[in-house]
Amino acid sequence: MSKAASENQNRVILKPVITYKTTQAAQNKCYCFYVSRLSNKYQIAEEFEKLFNAKVLRVNTVADRTKKKRSKKGYSQRADGKKAYIYSDTELDIFPKLEA
């Protein structure tokens, strides 16, 4: 396995969740990310501090269950996911700004 592939597998924070709700929450220094299903709050906080050089106040995690999808061949289901709401002490420019 290549070095880049092994680093990609060890990632805890996968990508930001960009919706209207999370963009509003970002104004209050709360950021939402998809994270690895096997990660815990301590690992999420540690990686967030490394990536963004910001202190983490608290982390809330939510198990993201998926719906069954129907196709010609029957039912299928995507893999379950996990989201983390991370409260930070500094404001970051991750999410777009909302116009009032």
Secondary structure as a PSIPRED ss2 file (coil, helix, strand):
# PSIPRED VFORMAT (PSIPRED V4.0)

   1 M C   1.000  0.000  0.000
   2 S C   1.000  0.000  0.000
   3 K H   0.000  1.000  0.000
   4 A H   0.000  1.000  0.000
   5 A H   0.000  1.000  0.000
   6 S H   0.000  1.000  0.000
   7 E H   0.000  1.000  0.000
   8 N H   0.000  1.000  0.000
   9 Q H   0.000  1.000  0.000
  10 N C   1.000  0.000  0.000
  11 R C   1.000  0.000  0.000
  12 V C   1.000  0.000  0.000
  13 I E   0.000  0.000  1.000
  14 L E   0.000  0.000  1.000
  15 K E   0.000  0.000  1.000
  16 P E   0.000  0.000  1.000
  17 V C   1.000  0.000  0.000
  18 I C   1.000  0.000  0.000
  19 T C   1.000  0.000  0.000
  20 Y H   0.000  1.000  0.000
  21 K H   0.000  1.000  0.000
  22 T H   0.000  1.000  0.000
  23 T H   0.000  1.000  0.000
  24 Q H   0.000  1.000  0.000
  25 A H   0.000  1.000  0.000
  26 A H   0.000  1.000  0.000
  27 Q C   1.000  0.000  0.000
  28 N C   1.000  0.000  0.000
  29 K C   1.000  0.000  0.000
  30 C E   0.000  0.000  1.000
  31 Y E   0.000  0.000  1.000
  32 C E   0.000  0.000  1.000
  33 F E   0.000  0.000  1.000
  34 Y E   0.000  0.000  1.000
  35 V E   0.000  0.000  1.000
  36 S C   1.000  0.000  0.000
  37 R C   1.000  0.000  0.000
  38 L C   1.000  0.000  0.000
  39 S C   1.000  0.000  0.000
  40 N C   1.000  0.000  0.000
  41 K H   0.000  1.000  0.000
  42 Y H   0.000  1.000  0.000
  43 Q H   0.000  1.000  0.000
  44 I H   0.000  1.000  0.000
  45 A H   0.000  1.000  0.000
  46 E H   0.000  1.000  0.000
  47 E H   0.000  1.000  0.000
  48 F H   0.000  1.000  0.000
  49 E H   0.000  1.000  0.000
  50 K H   0.000  1.000  0.000
  51 L H   0.000  1.000  0.000
  52 F H   0.000  1.000  0.000
  53 N C   1.000  0.000  0.000
  54 A C   1.000  0.000  0.000
  55 K C   1.000  0.000  0.000
  56 V E   0.000  0.000  1.000
  57 L E   0.000  0.000  1.000
  58 R E   0.000  0.000  1.000
  59 V E   0.000  0.000  1.000
  60 N E   0.000  0.000  1.000
  61 T E   0.000  0.000  1.000
  62 V E   0.000  0.000  1.000
  63 A E   0.000  0.000  1.000
  64 D E   0.000  0.000  1.000
  65 R C   1.000  0.000  0.000
  66 T C   1.000  0.000  0.000
  67 K C   1.000  0.000  0.000
  68 K E   0.000  0.000  1.000
  69 K E   0.000  0.000  1.000
  70 R E   0.000  0.000  1.000
  71 S E   0.000  0.000  1.000
  72 K C   1.000  0.000  0.000
  73 K C   1.000  0.000  0.000
  74 G E   0.000  0.000  1.000
  75 Y E   0.000  0.000  1.000
  76 S E   0.000  0.000  1.000
  77 Q E   0.000  0.000  1.000
  78 R C   1.000  0.000  0.000
  79 A C   1.000  0.000  0.000
  80 D C   1.000  0.000  0.000
  81 G E   0.000  0.000  1.000
  82 K E   0.000  0.000  1.000
  83 K E   0.000  0.000  1.000
  84 A E   0.000  0.000  1.000
  85 Y E   0.000  0.000  1.000
  86 I E   0.000  0.000  1.000
  87 Y E   0.000  0.000  1.000
  88 S E   0.000  0.000  1.000
  89 D C   1.000  0.000  0.000
  90 T C   1.000  0.000  0.000
  91 E C   1.000  0.000  0.000
  92 L C   1.000  0.000  0.000
  93 D C   1.000  0.000  0.000
  94 I C   1.000  0.000  0.000
  95 F C   1.000  0.000  0.000
  96 P C   1.000  0.000  0.000
  97 K C   1.000  0.000  0.000
  98 L C   1.000  0.000  0.000
  99 E C   1.000  0.000  0.000
 100 A C   1.000  0.000  0.000
